């Protein structure tokens, strides 16, 4: 695990919170999602991603939506957390397959628990959706380790989420790798590979699957 990729906050009111944080930090809008993009048939959210000037610091912000079959996961978070706060920390790795093998090896002896893996049908559809953006070996390892994948017009996103790290459905972790979107830049006497911030997006294509997992976990807790 190398650094933070992004840190997500849950808010009561996205418009007010976005304005307050932008004024405080000077951050600008980087991306935006609405309930139709990221919800399930039962619940949803609205979201905006803020970024600093060089877009290396990414701060997604969520608010709950209302009028759906069940309470938004964001509303559940706000209640269980007793207010606004960090929903999840996305930790960047350069090799998610190696990282996940290490993390899964200690899950039963005090390590993090991960959300339930997607069914085989998810990975069948993933091959159709991403095509040759990943190799067959990468697809195989994603299915073996329960890793989700998505892409934008520039790169590929590989991601997996832990269950909440405490005894309430509040903060959890995301392990993330971004593939592609690299350019070479000179630093001193060396040429280094620089990856464009947000390469591969934020897993918009996986949000519905993730939220269904969260809904199932809330049901297990009786919430």
Buried (B, 14 or more C-beta within 10 A) or exposed (E): EEEBBBBBBBBEEBEEBBEEBBEEEEBEEBBEBEBEBBBBEBBBBBBBBBBBEEBEBBBBBBBBBEEBEBBBBBBBBBBBBEEBEBBBBBBBBEEBBEBBEEBBEEEEEEEBBBBEBBEEEBBEEBBEEBEEBBEEEBBEBBBBBBBBBBBBEBBBBBBBBBBBBEEBBBBBBBBBBBBBBBEEEEEEEEEEEEBBBBBBBBBBBBBBBBBBBBBEBBEEEEB
